[in-house]
Amino acid sequence: MSDQSAMVALEQVSFGYGSRKILHNISLRIPRGKVVAIMGGSGCGKTTILRLIGGQVRPTSGRVLVDNQSVAELNAQKLFLLRRKMGMLFQMGALFTDQTVFENVAFQMREHTDLPEDLIRNLVLMKLHAVGLRGAHHLMPSELSGGMARRVALARSIALDPELILYDEPFAGLDPISLGVIGQLVRRFNDALGATSILVTHDIKESLKIVDYVYMIADGAVIAEGTPADIQQSDHPFLAQFVNGKADGPVPFHYPAPDYASQLWGSVR
C-alpha cells in the first residue's frame, strides 16, 4: 500500500551495476513539504538514489515511489509526465554554456509549455529576481562567478514550480557567503512553493541549518536517520567521524594494502 503522505518512498531497494552492488535493501521516506538530506561519503550511493527517483535507472529489487507512482513500472509517456513535476539542480550547476542566463532559465518554459514569449519573459525575470540575478539576465555562464552560476541553476530548477526538487551536491565548490545564500534559497523556495526537496550533500554544517530530516548512507545502506539534532547528538561511530571530519574511524584513511614493511622489503629484494 502506498504512503499518501510521502512524496517519495524507497521500499527495500537494492541496485547495482552487474556484480558491483551499490545499494542494499534501502528504505526511506520523504514527506511532502519537507526538506530532507541524504548524506554520506563519496561513492556510497547518494546520487544513485536521485537517479532511481528520476527513473534514469531501475532498482534490482524493491520499489521506488514518487507521488504514489512506482517509477520503474511507468511507460515512457507517464515517466515524462512525472518528471514534469520535478526540478533538478545538478552538480556544479550544469548551465548551457552557449546560452545566456535568460535563455537557460527560459529553456524549460519553451520546451514544456505553450506560454507566449512575453509571459515567459516576465516569468524568467521573476525567477531571476528571486535569486538576486535579474540584472545578470544578459550574461553568459562564462561571465558568472561560481556562486552566481549556482543561483542561475537554482532559478532554472524552479522554472516550472515543481512539486519535487532534487539537489545533487548544491554546496560543492562555493565560498562561505555563496554557500549560505544557496542554503537559505533552498529552504525559502521549498516553503514558498509548497514543494518537497531532497538534498544529496557532503556539507554537514550548512545542511543541518535548513533540513527537516537526515538519512545517513554508508556502504549502500541507511545506517542512521533523524532530525538535525538527532544527528548532531548521536554517538554512532560513523556519524561522529563524518560530522566532525575525523581521519580515524569506521571509514579508514588507508586503502587496504599488504603490511607496509613487508611490501617495502619485498620491493628491495
Secondary structure as a PSIPRED ss2 file (coil, helix, strand):
# PSIPRED VFORMAT (PSIPRED V4.0)

   1 M C   1.000  0.000  0.000
   2 S C   1.000  0.000  0.000
   3 D C   1.000  0.000  0.000
   4 Q C   1.000  0.000  0.000
   5 S C   1.000  0.000  0.000
   6 A E   0.000  0.000  1.000
   7 M E   0.000  0.000  1.000
   8 V E   0.000  0.000  1.000
   9 A E   0.000  0.000  1.000
  10 L E   0.000  0.000  1.000
  11 E E   0.000  0.000  1.000
  12 Q E   0.000  0.000  1.000
  13 V E   0.000  0.000  1.000
  14 S E   0.000  0.000  1.000
  15 F E   0.000  0.000  1.000
  16 G E   0.000  0.000  1.000
  17 Y E   0.000  0.000  1.000
  18 G C   1.000  0.000  0.000
  19 S C   1.000  0.000  0.000
  20 R E   0.000  0.000  1.000
  21 K E   0.000  0.000  1.000
  22 I E   0.000  0.000  1.000
  23 L E   0.000  0.000  1.000
  24 H E   0.000  0.000  1.000
  25 N E   0.000  0.000  1.000
  26 I E   0.000  0.000  1.000
  27 S E   0.000  0.000  1.000
  28 L E   0.000  0.000  1.000
  29 R E   0.000  0.000  1.000
  30 I E   0.000  0.000  1.000
  31 P E   0.000  0.000  1.000
  32 R C   1.000  0.000  0.000
  33 G C   1.000  0.000  0.000
  34 K C   1.000  0.000  0.000
  35 V E   0.000  0.000  1.000
  36 V E   0.000  0.000  1.000
  37 A E   0.000  0.000  1.000
  38 I E   0.000  0.000  1.000
  39 M E   0.000  0.000  1.000
  40 G E   0.000  0.000  1.000
  41 G C   1.000  0.000  0.000
  42 S C   1.000  0.000  0.000
  43 G C   1.000  0.000  0.000
  44 C C   1.000  0.000  0.000
  45 G C   1.000  0.000  0.000
  46 K H   0.000  1.000  0.000
  47 T H   0.000  1.000  0.000
  48 T H   0.000  1.000  0.000
  49 I H   0.000  1.000  0.000
  50 L H   0.000  1.000  0.000
  51 R H   0.000  1.000  0.000
  52 L H   0.000  1.000  0.000
  53 I H   0.000  1.000  0.000
  54 G H   0.000  1.000  0.000
  55 G C   1.000  0.000  0.000
  56 Q C   1.000  0.000  0.000
  57 V C   1.000  0.000  0.000
  58 R C   1.000  0.000  0.000
  59 P C   1.000  0.000  0.000
  60 T C   1.000  0.000  0.000
  61 S E   0.000  0.000  1.000
  62 G E   0.000  0.000  1.000
  63 R E   0.000  0.000  1.000
  64 V E   0.000  0.000  1.000
  65 L E   0.000  0.000  1.000
  66 V E   0.000  0.000  1.000
  67 D C   1.000  0.000  0.000
  68 N C   1.000  0.000  0.000
  69 Q E   0.000  0.000  1.000
  70 S E   0.000  0.000  1.000
  71 V H   0.000  1.000  0.000
  72 A H   0.000  1.000  0.000
  73 E H   0.000  1.000  0.000
  74 L C   1.000  0.000  0.000
  75 N C   1.000  0.000  0.000
  76 A H   0.000  1.000  0.000
  77 Q H   0.000  1.000  0.000
  78 K H   0.000  1.000  0.000
  79 L H   0.000  1.000  0.000
  80 F H   0.000  1.000  0.000
  81 L H   0.000  1.000  0.000
  82 L H   0.000  1.000  0.000
  83 R H   0.000  1.000  0.000
  84 R C   1.000  0.000  0.000
  85 K C   1.000  0.000  0.000
  86 M E   0.000  0.000  1.000
  87 G E   0.000  0.000  1.000
  88 M E   0.000  0.000  1.000
  89 L E   0.000  0.000  1.000
  90 F E   0.000  0.000  1.000
  91 Q C   1.000  0.000  0.000
  92 M C   1.000  0.000  0.000
  93 G E   0.000  0.000  1.000
  94 A C   1.000  0.000  0.000
  95 L C   1.000  0.000  0.000
  96 F C   1.000  0.000  0.000
  97 T C   1.000  0.000  0.000
  98 D C   1.000  0.000  0.000
  99 Q C   1.000  0.000  0.000
 100 T C   1.000  0.000  0.000
 101 V H   0.000  1.000  0.000
 102 F H   0.000  1.000  0.000
 103 E H   0.000  1.000  0.000
 104 N H   0.000  1.000  0.000
 105 V H   0.000  1.000  0.000
 106 A H   0.000  1.000  0.000
 107 F H   0.000  1.000  0.000
 108 Q H   0.000  1.000  0.000
 109 M H   0.000  1.000  0.000
 110 R H   0.000  1.000  0.000
 111 E H   0.000  1.000  0.000
 112 H H   0.000  1.000  0.000
 113 T C   1.000  0.000  0.000
 114 D C   1.000  0.000  0.000
 115 L C   1.000  0.000  0.000
 116 P C   1.000  0.000  0.000
 117 E H   0.000  1.000  0.000
 118 D H   0.000  1.000  0.000
 119 L H   0.000  1.000  0.000
 120 I H   0.000  1.000  0.000
 121 R H   0.000  1.000  0.000
 122 N H   0.000  1.000  0.000
 123 L H   0.000  1.000  0.000
 124 V H   0.000  1.000  0.000
 125 L H   0.000  1.000  0.000
 126 M H   0.000  1.000  0.000
 127 K H   0.000  1.000  0.000
 128 L H   0.000  1.000  0.000
 129 H H   0.000  1.000  0.000
 130 A H   0.000  1.000  0.000
 131 V C   1.000  0.000  0.000
 132 G C   1.000  0.000  0.000
 133 L C   1.000  0.000  0.000
 134 R H   0.000  1.000  0.000
 135 G H   0.000  1.000  0.000
 136 A H   0.000  1.000  0.000
 137 H C   1.000  0.000  0.000
 138 H C   1.000  0.000  0.000
 139 L C   1.000  0.000  0.000
 140 M C   1.000  0.000  0.000
 141 P H   0.000  1.000  0.000
 142 S H   0.000  1.000  0.000
 143 E H   0.000  1.000  0.000
 144 L C   1.000  0.000  0.000
 145 S C   1.000  0.000  0.000
 146 G H   0.000  1.000  0.000
 147 G H   0.000  1.000  0.000
 148 M H   0.000  1.000  0.000
 149 A H   0.000  1.000  0.000
 150 R H   0.000  1.000  0.000
 151 R H   0.000  1.000  0.000
 152 V H   0.000  1.000  0.000
 153 A H   0.000  1.000  0.000
 154 L H   0.000  1.000  0.000
 155 A H   0.000  1.000  0.000
 156 R H   0.000  1.000  0.000
 157 S H   0.000  1.000  0.000
 158 I C   1.000  0.000  0.000
 159 A C   1.000  0.000  0.000
 160 L C   1.000  0.000  0.000
 161 D C   1.000  0.000  0.000
 162 P C   1.000  0.000  0.000
 163 E C   1.000  0.000  0.000
 164 L E   0.000  0.000  1.000
 165 I E   0.000  0.000  1.000
 166 L E   0.000  0.000  1.000
 167 Y E   0.000  0.000  1.000
 168 D E   0.000  0.000  1.000
 169 E C   1.000  0.000  0.000
 170 P C   1.000  0.000  0.000
 171 F C   1.000  0.000  0.000
 172 A C   1.000  0.000  0.000
 173 G C   1.000  0.000  0.000
 174 L C   1.000  0.000  0.000
 175 D C   1.000  0.000  0.000
 176 P H   0.000  1.000  0.000
 177 I H   0.000  1.000  0.000
 178 S H   0.000  1.000  0.000
 179 L H   0.000  1.000  0.000
 180 G H   0.000  1.000  0.000
 181 V H   0.000  1.000  0.000
 182 I H   0.000  1.000  0.000
 183 G H   0.000  1.000  0.000
 184 Q H   0.000  1.000  0.000
 185 L H   0.000  1.000  0.000
 186 V H   0.000  1.000  0.000
 187 R H   0.000  1.000  0.000
 188 R H   0.000  1.000  0.000
 189 F H   0.000  1.000  0.000
 190 N H   0.000  1.000  0.000
 191 D H   0.000  1.000  0.000
 192 A H   0.000  1.000  0.000
 193 L H   0.000  1.000  0.000
 194 G C   1.000  0.000  0.000
 195 A C   1.000  0.000  0.000
 196 T E   0.000  0.000  1.000
 197 S E   0.000  0.000  1.000
 198 I E   0.000  0.000  1.000
 199 L E   0.000  0.000  1.000
 200 V E   0.000  0.000  1.000
 201 T E   0.000  0.000  1.000
 202 H C   1.000  0.000  0.000
 203 D C   1.000  0.000  0.000
 204 I H   0.000  1.000  0.000
 205 K H   0.000  1.000  0.000
 206 E H   0.000  1.000  0.000
 207 S H   0.000  1.000  0.000
 208 L H   0.000  1.000  0.000
 209 K H   0.000  1.000  0.000
 210 I H   0.000  1.000  0.000
 211 V C   1.000  0.000  0.000
 212 D C   1.000  0.000  0.000
 213 Y E   0.000  0.000  1.000
 214 V E   0.000  0.000  1.000
 215 Y E   0.000  0.000  1.000
 216 M E   0.000  0.000  1.000
 217 I E   0.000  0.000  1.000
 218 A E   0.000  0.000  1.000
 219 D C   1.000  0.000  0.000
 220 G C   1.000  0.000  0.000
 221 A E   0.000  0.000  1.000
 222 V E   0.000  0.000  1.000
 223 I E   0.000  0.000  1.000
 224 A E   0.000  0.000  1.000
 225 E E   0.000  0.000  1.000
 226 G E   0.000  0.000  1.000
 227 T C   1.000  0.000  0.000
 228 P H   0.000  1.000  0.000
 229 A H   0.000  1.000  0.000
 230 D H   0.000  1.000  0.000
 231 I H   0.000  1.000  0.000
 232 Q H   0.000  1.000  0.000
 233 Q H   0.000  1.000  0.000
 234 S C   1.000  0.000  0.000
 235 D C   1.000  0.000  0.000
 236 H C   1.000  0.000  0.000
 237 P H   0.000  1.000  0.000
 238 F H   0.000  1.000  0.000
 239 L H   0.000  1.000  0.000
 240 A H   0.000  1.000  0.000
 241 Q H   0.000  1.000  0.000
 242 F H   0.000  1.000  0.000
 243 V H   0.000  1.000  0.000
 244 N H   0.000  1.000  0.000
 245 G C   1.000  0.000  0.000
 246 K C   1.000  0.000  0.000
 247 A C   1.000  0.000  0.000
 248 D C   1.000  0.000  0.000
 249 G C   1.000  0.000  0.000
 250 P C   1.000  0.000  0.000
 251 V C   1.000  0.000  0.000
 252 P C   1.000  0.000  0.000
 253 F C   1.000  0.000  0.000
 254 H C   1.000  0.000  0.000
 255 Y C   1.000  0.000  0.000
 256 P C   1.000  0.000  0.000
 257 A C   1.000  0.000  0.000
 258 P C   1.000  0.000  0.000
 259 D C   1.000  0.000  0.000
 260 Y H   0.000  1.000  0.000
 261 A H   0.000  1.000  0.000
 262 S H   0.000  1.000  0.000
 263 Q H   0.000  1.000  0.000
 264 L H   0.000  1.000  0.000
 265 W H   0.000  1.000  0.000
 266 G H   0.000  1.000  0.000
 267 S H   0.000  1.000  0.000
 268 V H   0.000  1.000  0.000
 269 R C   1.000  0.000  0.000
